[in-house]
Amino acid sequence: MKYLHTMIRVGDLDRSLHFFCDILGLKEVRRTENEKGRYTLVYLAAPADLAGAAQSGAPTIELTYNWDEREYAGGRNFGHLAFAVDNIYEVCDRLQKAGVTINRPPRDGHMAFVRTPDAISIELLQEGEPLEPAEPWASAQNVGAW
């Protein structure tokens, strides 16, 4: 068995693509539009996984956009997505500068949480050993739900 993808239903495809691609840095690897079923599927991969994703060998995120649906309640009901990052402080700083709320700051140099525009939680984990605690993150408080 191998992990293929995580599906997330989104209410605004452009807004979600802006978040996942322009801000978070994922890349679109394929797209399917089904006029009869009135939906669009967009598959995204992390940059380091692009080669494998093109051959269905690496995990992807499937954004499901149902054309007639605009809002989904309870975005956290499925859990969260998790990504390993090279430097959690730099990633959180970049996200924050792009207007993303860091709901659970990386106080420990290891873990942070943010949420997508559709309220899906994303866990960011420091690759390898945790970084030394550093400000402004070490004293930052949680904001909202994560």
C-alpha positions in Angstrom: 0.0 0.0 0.0 1.2 3.5 -0.7 -0.2 6.9 0.2 -1.6 8.7 -2.9 -3.4 11.9 -1.9 -5.5 13.9 0.6 -8.7 15.3 -0.8 -10.0 18.7 0.4 -13.2 20.2 -0.7 -12.8 24.0 -1.4 -15.4 26.7 -1.8 -13.3 29.1 -4.0 -10.7 27.4 -6.2 -8.8 30.5 -7.1 -8.5 31.5 -3.4 -7.3 28.0 -2.4 -4.8 27.9 -5.3 -3.4 31.2 -4.2 -2.9 29.9 -0.7 -1.5 26.5 -1.6 0.6 27.6 -4.6 1.5 31.3 -4.3 1.9 31.4 -0.5 2.7 27.9 0.7 4.7 27.0 -2.4 3.0 23.8 -3.8 2.9 23.2 -7.5 0.0 22.0 -9.6 0.7 18.6 -11.2 -2.6 17.9 -13.0 -6.1 19.1 -13.3 -9.4 17.4 -14.3 -12.6 19.3 -15.1 -15.9 17.4 -15.3 -18.6 19.5 -16.9 -21.3 16.8 -16.5 -20.4 16.3 -12.8 -19.9 20.0 -12.3 -16.5 19.7 -10.5 -12.8 20.4 -11.0 -10.0 18.4 -9.4 -6.6 20.0 -9.0 -3.7 17.9 -7.7 -0.8 19.7 -6.0 2.6 18.5 -4.9 5.4 19.8 -2.8 8.4 21.0 -4.9 10.6 18.2 -3.7 8.0 15.6 -4.8 7.3 17.0 -8.3 9.0 14.2 -10.2 7.3 11.5 -8.3 3.9 13.2 -8.3 4.0 13.4 -12.1 4.3 9.6 -12.2 1.8 9.1 -9.3 4.7 8.1 -7.1 4.5 10.8 -4.5 1.7 12.1 -2.3 -0.5 14.9 -3.6 -3.3 17.1 -2.3 -6.4 16.9 -4.3 -8.5 20.1 -4.2 -12.1 19.3 -5.1 -14.1 22.2 -6.3 -17.8 21.5 -6.7 -19.0 24.2 -8.9 -22.4 24.7 -7.2 -21.0 24.6 -3.6 -19.5 27.7 -2.0 -19.0 26.8 1.6 -18.2 23.8 3.7 -18.6 23.7 7.5 -16.3 22.0 9.9 -13.0 22.2 8.0 -11.1 20.6 10.9 -13.3 17.5 11.0 -10.9 15.4 8.9 -7.7 16.3 10.9 -4.8 18.1 9.2 -2.2 18.0 6.5 1.4 17.8 7.6 4.6 19.1 5.8 8.2 18.8 6.8 10.1 22.1 6.3 13.8 23.0 6.2 13.5 25.9 8.5 10.3 26.3 10.4 11.0 29.9 11.5 11.7 31.1 7.9 8.5 29.4 6.7 6.4 30.8 9.4 7.8 34.3 8.9 7.1 34.1 5.1 3.5 32.9 5.7 2.9 35.6 8.3 4.2 38.3 5.9 1.7 36.9 3.3 -1.1 37.5 5.8 -1.5 34.0 7.2 -2.2 33.7 10.9 0.2 31.4 12.7 -2.4 29.7 14.9 0.1 27.6 16.9 3.6 29.3 16.6 6.8 27.2 16.5 7.7 28.0 20.1 9.7 24.7 20.4 11.5 25.1 17.1 9.7 22.0 15.9 6.0 22.4 15.2 3.5 25.1 14.1 0.0 25.1 12.8 -1.8 27.4 10.2 -5.2 27.1 8.5 -6.2 27.4 4.9 -8.9 29.8 3.7 -11.3 26.9 4.1 -10.3 26.3 7.7 -8.2 23.2 7.1 -5.4 22.8 9.6 -1.9 22.4 8.3 0.9 21.2 10.6 4.4 22.4 9.8 7.2 20.2 11.2 10.9 21.0 11.3 12.9 18.5 9.3 15.4 16.7 11.5 16.1 18.0 15.0 14.2 21.0 16.4 15.7 24.4 16.0 16.8 26.2 19.2 13.8 28.3 20.6 14.1 31.8 19.2 12.1 35.0 19.3 9.6 36.2 18.3 8.3 32.6 18.2 9.4 31.4 21.6 7.0 33.8 23.4 4.3 33.9 20.8 0.8 32.8 22.0 -1.7 30.5 20.2 -4.3 32.4 18.0 -7.7 30.9 17.4 -8.1 27.2 16.7 -5.5 24.9 15.2 
